[in-house]
Amino acid sequence: MVALLTVTAPQSAGQVLPGPHGPVEFIGLQRWDAQELFDAIQALEPDRPFHACAAVMEEKLGFADAAAFLYFSGDVDSIDQSSNRYTVVVGIEDSAQVQYRPPGNATVDLPQTWKDLEAVVGGDRNMLTVATRLFRSQRFAHEFAEIMGADPDKLDQVWDLISRADGSEDLRLAHEVLAKEASWSKRAIATLILGNFIDDDTSWLGLVSALIDSNARVTGVAHGMLYAMKERKRDPVEWSAARSPLLALFGGTNPWAFSETLEVLVATNIDPEFGQMLARERPDLLLAYVGAEHVDTREPAIAFLNAVSGEDYGTDLEAWTAWISSERD
């Protein structure tokens, strides 16, 4: 007997509610209704803006993972007006799909350049953000550093130290640190150094694996590095060796990075057959993004499906749901 599997569009597709500071769209929900969730968040944290509600969902409402994104439209001068704000809230309810990678329990010996880099960056979250989002880019780097509260001169020092860690031993060590090291700051440094190896597929696999690190500062570095590198890669990446972390991301682990993951896979010409496997095995979040009302939220999901399917159903959620169902069957 063959069991035919069907995929149903998530109930959360297109659930947009009027919020206190502009529309709020909920996607990814399964058991929760958008209005019920909205009311629950308001009751618990009436003064917290909805773009900061992910912590409430995880800590007080039992969500396995969550993310919230705030978008602005219109002129900069009108940025404080509620009509120009739009919030997208992603809720992951199934804890079985959230699979962060536990840290190692070893202490890996680092060369002096790595030690100097760790000493300069330290636990400076702002410096990590600037160094990754503008990875070794001189355009607006110092201005952005000042906006973020990071020392521009120290940023130059960070990039100089990173550029020195560009040998084959550094690449090998980066993978060892990410796999074994207990210290989050050393894992963050290893993630930064992977940016030196844009032409090596293993660096891309390592960055995607770092997206499901158990420490948010490491995942933030990996996210920023992928953002900075995705437009610079010219050759396809063979992604099949990253099956496990990619399935975790498609299942809802670290929803902060899901759109960026889809964009990276398309930019690096993911093998269509492998991409179809990801869509078949973990379809729910992907379809939730397809069904989003917010254009910037749904476009990466539609572009991914276009790339791996050879089809173009646009924003037709039912057609994409039927396509994934037929592939699973």
HELIX and SHEET records of a PDB file:
HELIX    1   1 ALA A   34  LEU A   44  1                                  11    
HELIX    2   2 PHE A   50  ALA A   52  5                                   3    
HELIX    3   3 ALA A   54  LYS A   60  1                                   7    
HELIX    4   4 VAL A   76  SER A   78  5                                   3    
HELIX    5   5 SER A   82  ASN A   84  5                                   3    
HELIX    6   6 SER A   95  GLN A   97  5                                   3    
HELIX    7   7 GLN A  112  VAL A  121  1                                  10    
HELIX    8   8 ARG A  125  ARG A  133  1                                   9    
HELIX    9   9 ALA A  141  MET A  148  1                                   8    
HELIX   10  10 PRO A  152  ARG A  164  1                                  13    
HELIX   11  11 SER A  168  LYS A  180  1                                  13    
HELIX   12  12 TRP A  184  ILE A  193  1                                  10    
HELIX   13  13 LEU A  194  ASN A  196  5                                   3    
HELIX   14  14 ASP A  201  ALA A  210  1                                  10    
HELIX   15  15 ALA A  216  MET A  229  1                                  14    
HELIX   16  16 SER A  240  ALA A  242  5                                   3    
HELIX   17  17 ARG A  243  GLY A  251  1                                   9    
HELIX   18  18 PRO A  255  ALA A  257  5                                   3    
HELIX   19  19 PHE A  258  ALA A  267  1                                  10    
HELIX   20  20 PRO A  272  GLU A  281  1                                  10    
HELIX   21  21 ASP A  284  VAL A  290  1                                   7    
HELIX   22  22 VAL A  295  SER A  309  1                                  15    
HELIX   23  23 LEU A  317  ARG A  328  1                                  12    
SHEET    1   A 4 GLN A  15  GLY A  19  0                                        
SHEET    2   A 4 GLY A  22  ILE A  27 -1                                        
SHEET    3   A 4 ARG A  85  ILE A  92  1                                        
SHEET    4   A 4 ASP A  65  PHE A  72 -1                                        
END                                                                             
